[in-house]
Amino acid sequence: MNVKDLKVGCQTFTWEMLGDRFTGGPDDLLKAIGDGGYAGIEITDTMIGRYAGKPAEFAAALKSSGLTLVSFAFGSRSGFTLKDQIGTDLETARRWIDFVANFPGALVSMGSATVVSDGPRDGKFAIAAEVYNKAGELGRKAGVQVAVHPSSHHNTLLFDRADYDAIFALLDPDLVGWVPDTGHILRGHKDMADTLTTYRDRIRYIHLKDVHANGTWAMLGEGVCDTSQVIEIADTAPHFNGWLVLEEESDTAAADPAAAVKTNRQTMRGYGA
């Protein structure tokens, strides 16, 4: 893949993280992201709003904003680690997979397994893997790729390299892909390049996010993430679809989300994307 083939998308968490301070809806997100110069969007179950269950209407809104749906991301209060919630989690997965099936090439991204109950961690990996693999099976039947997005947020089960190794050992690589997040990897372990290279066969698309050495979020290009190196590794990943999805959680973004994501899009132009 050539750098010129890279496509740049934007994740909506920049607004979602504001909680009640964001009073807009999905159309405001489409406008800000389209105006910011992006080609695609990754939206979440929290932010889809009135378009949930209305794929044709959402497709029309995307088209008028000049955007492609890269991926639809969802999480669960179960953290995907409660055995008695597996059925419910898979019903949710099926609903969003059916929604995404209306958008050719779009993926379903499942959030990081998290610890929401007592008990040994090993058992939680097994439950999470069961949910992810079964969701991947549902995706395969519907023609939608499913991928996992580990995070470094509070109570994550997928934080350090040992955690990544443990979950990947349990996941069927044909059924479940990986959405590496550069910021989350760097917060959990410093071997970002090695982690990306080791598991590059599982990469579907990439969340590009920067972080300061002390673990606080940074605007893209202002932290320790080596973006050029990430692009180089992505170039060697056989299932990478060309999408770099920028996600911004810094204080700068909290102050003015639309301006921050526009700045990040400009930063990516410096890398030729």
Disulfide bonds with the S-S distance in Angstrom:
none
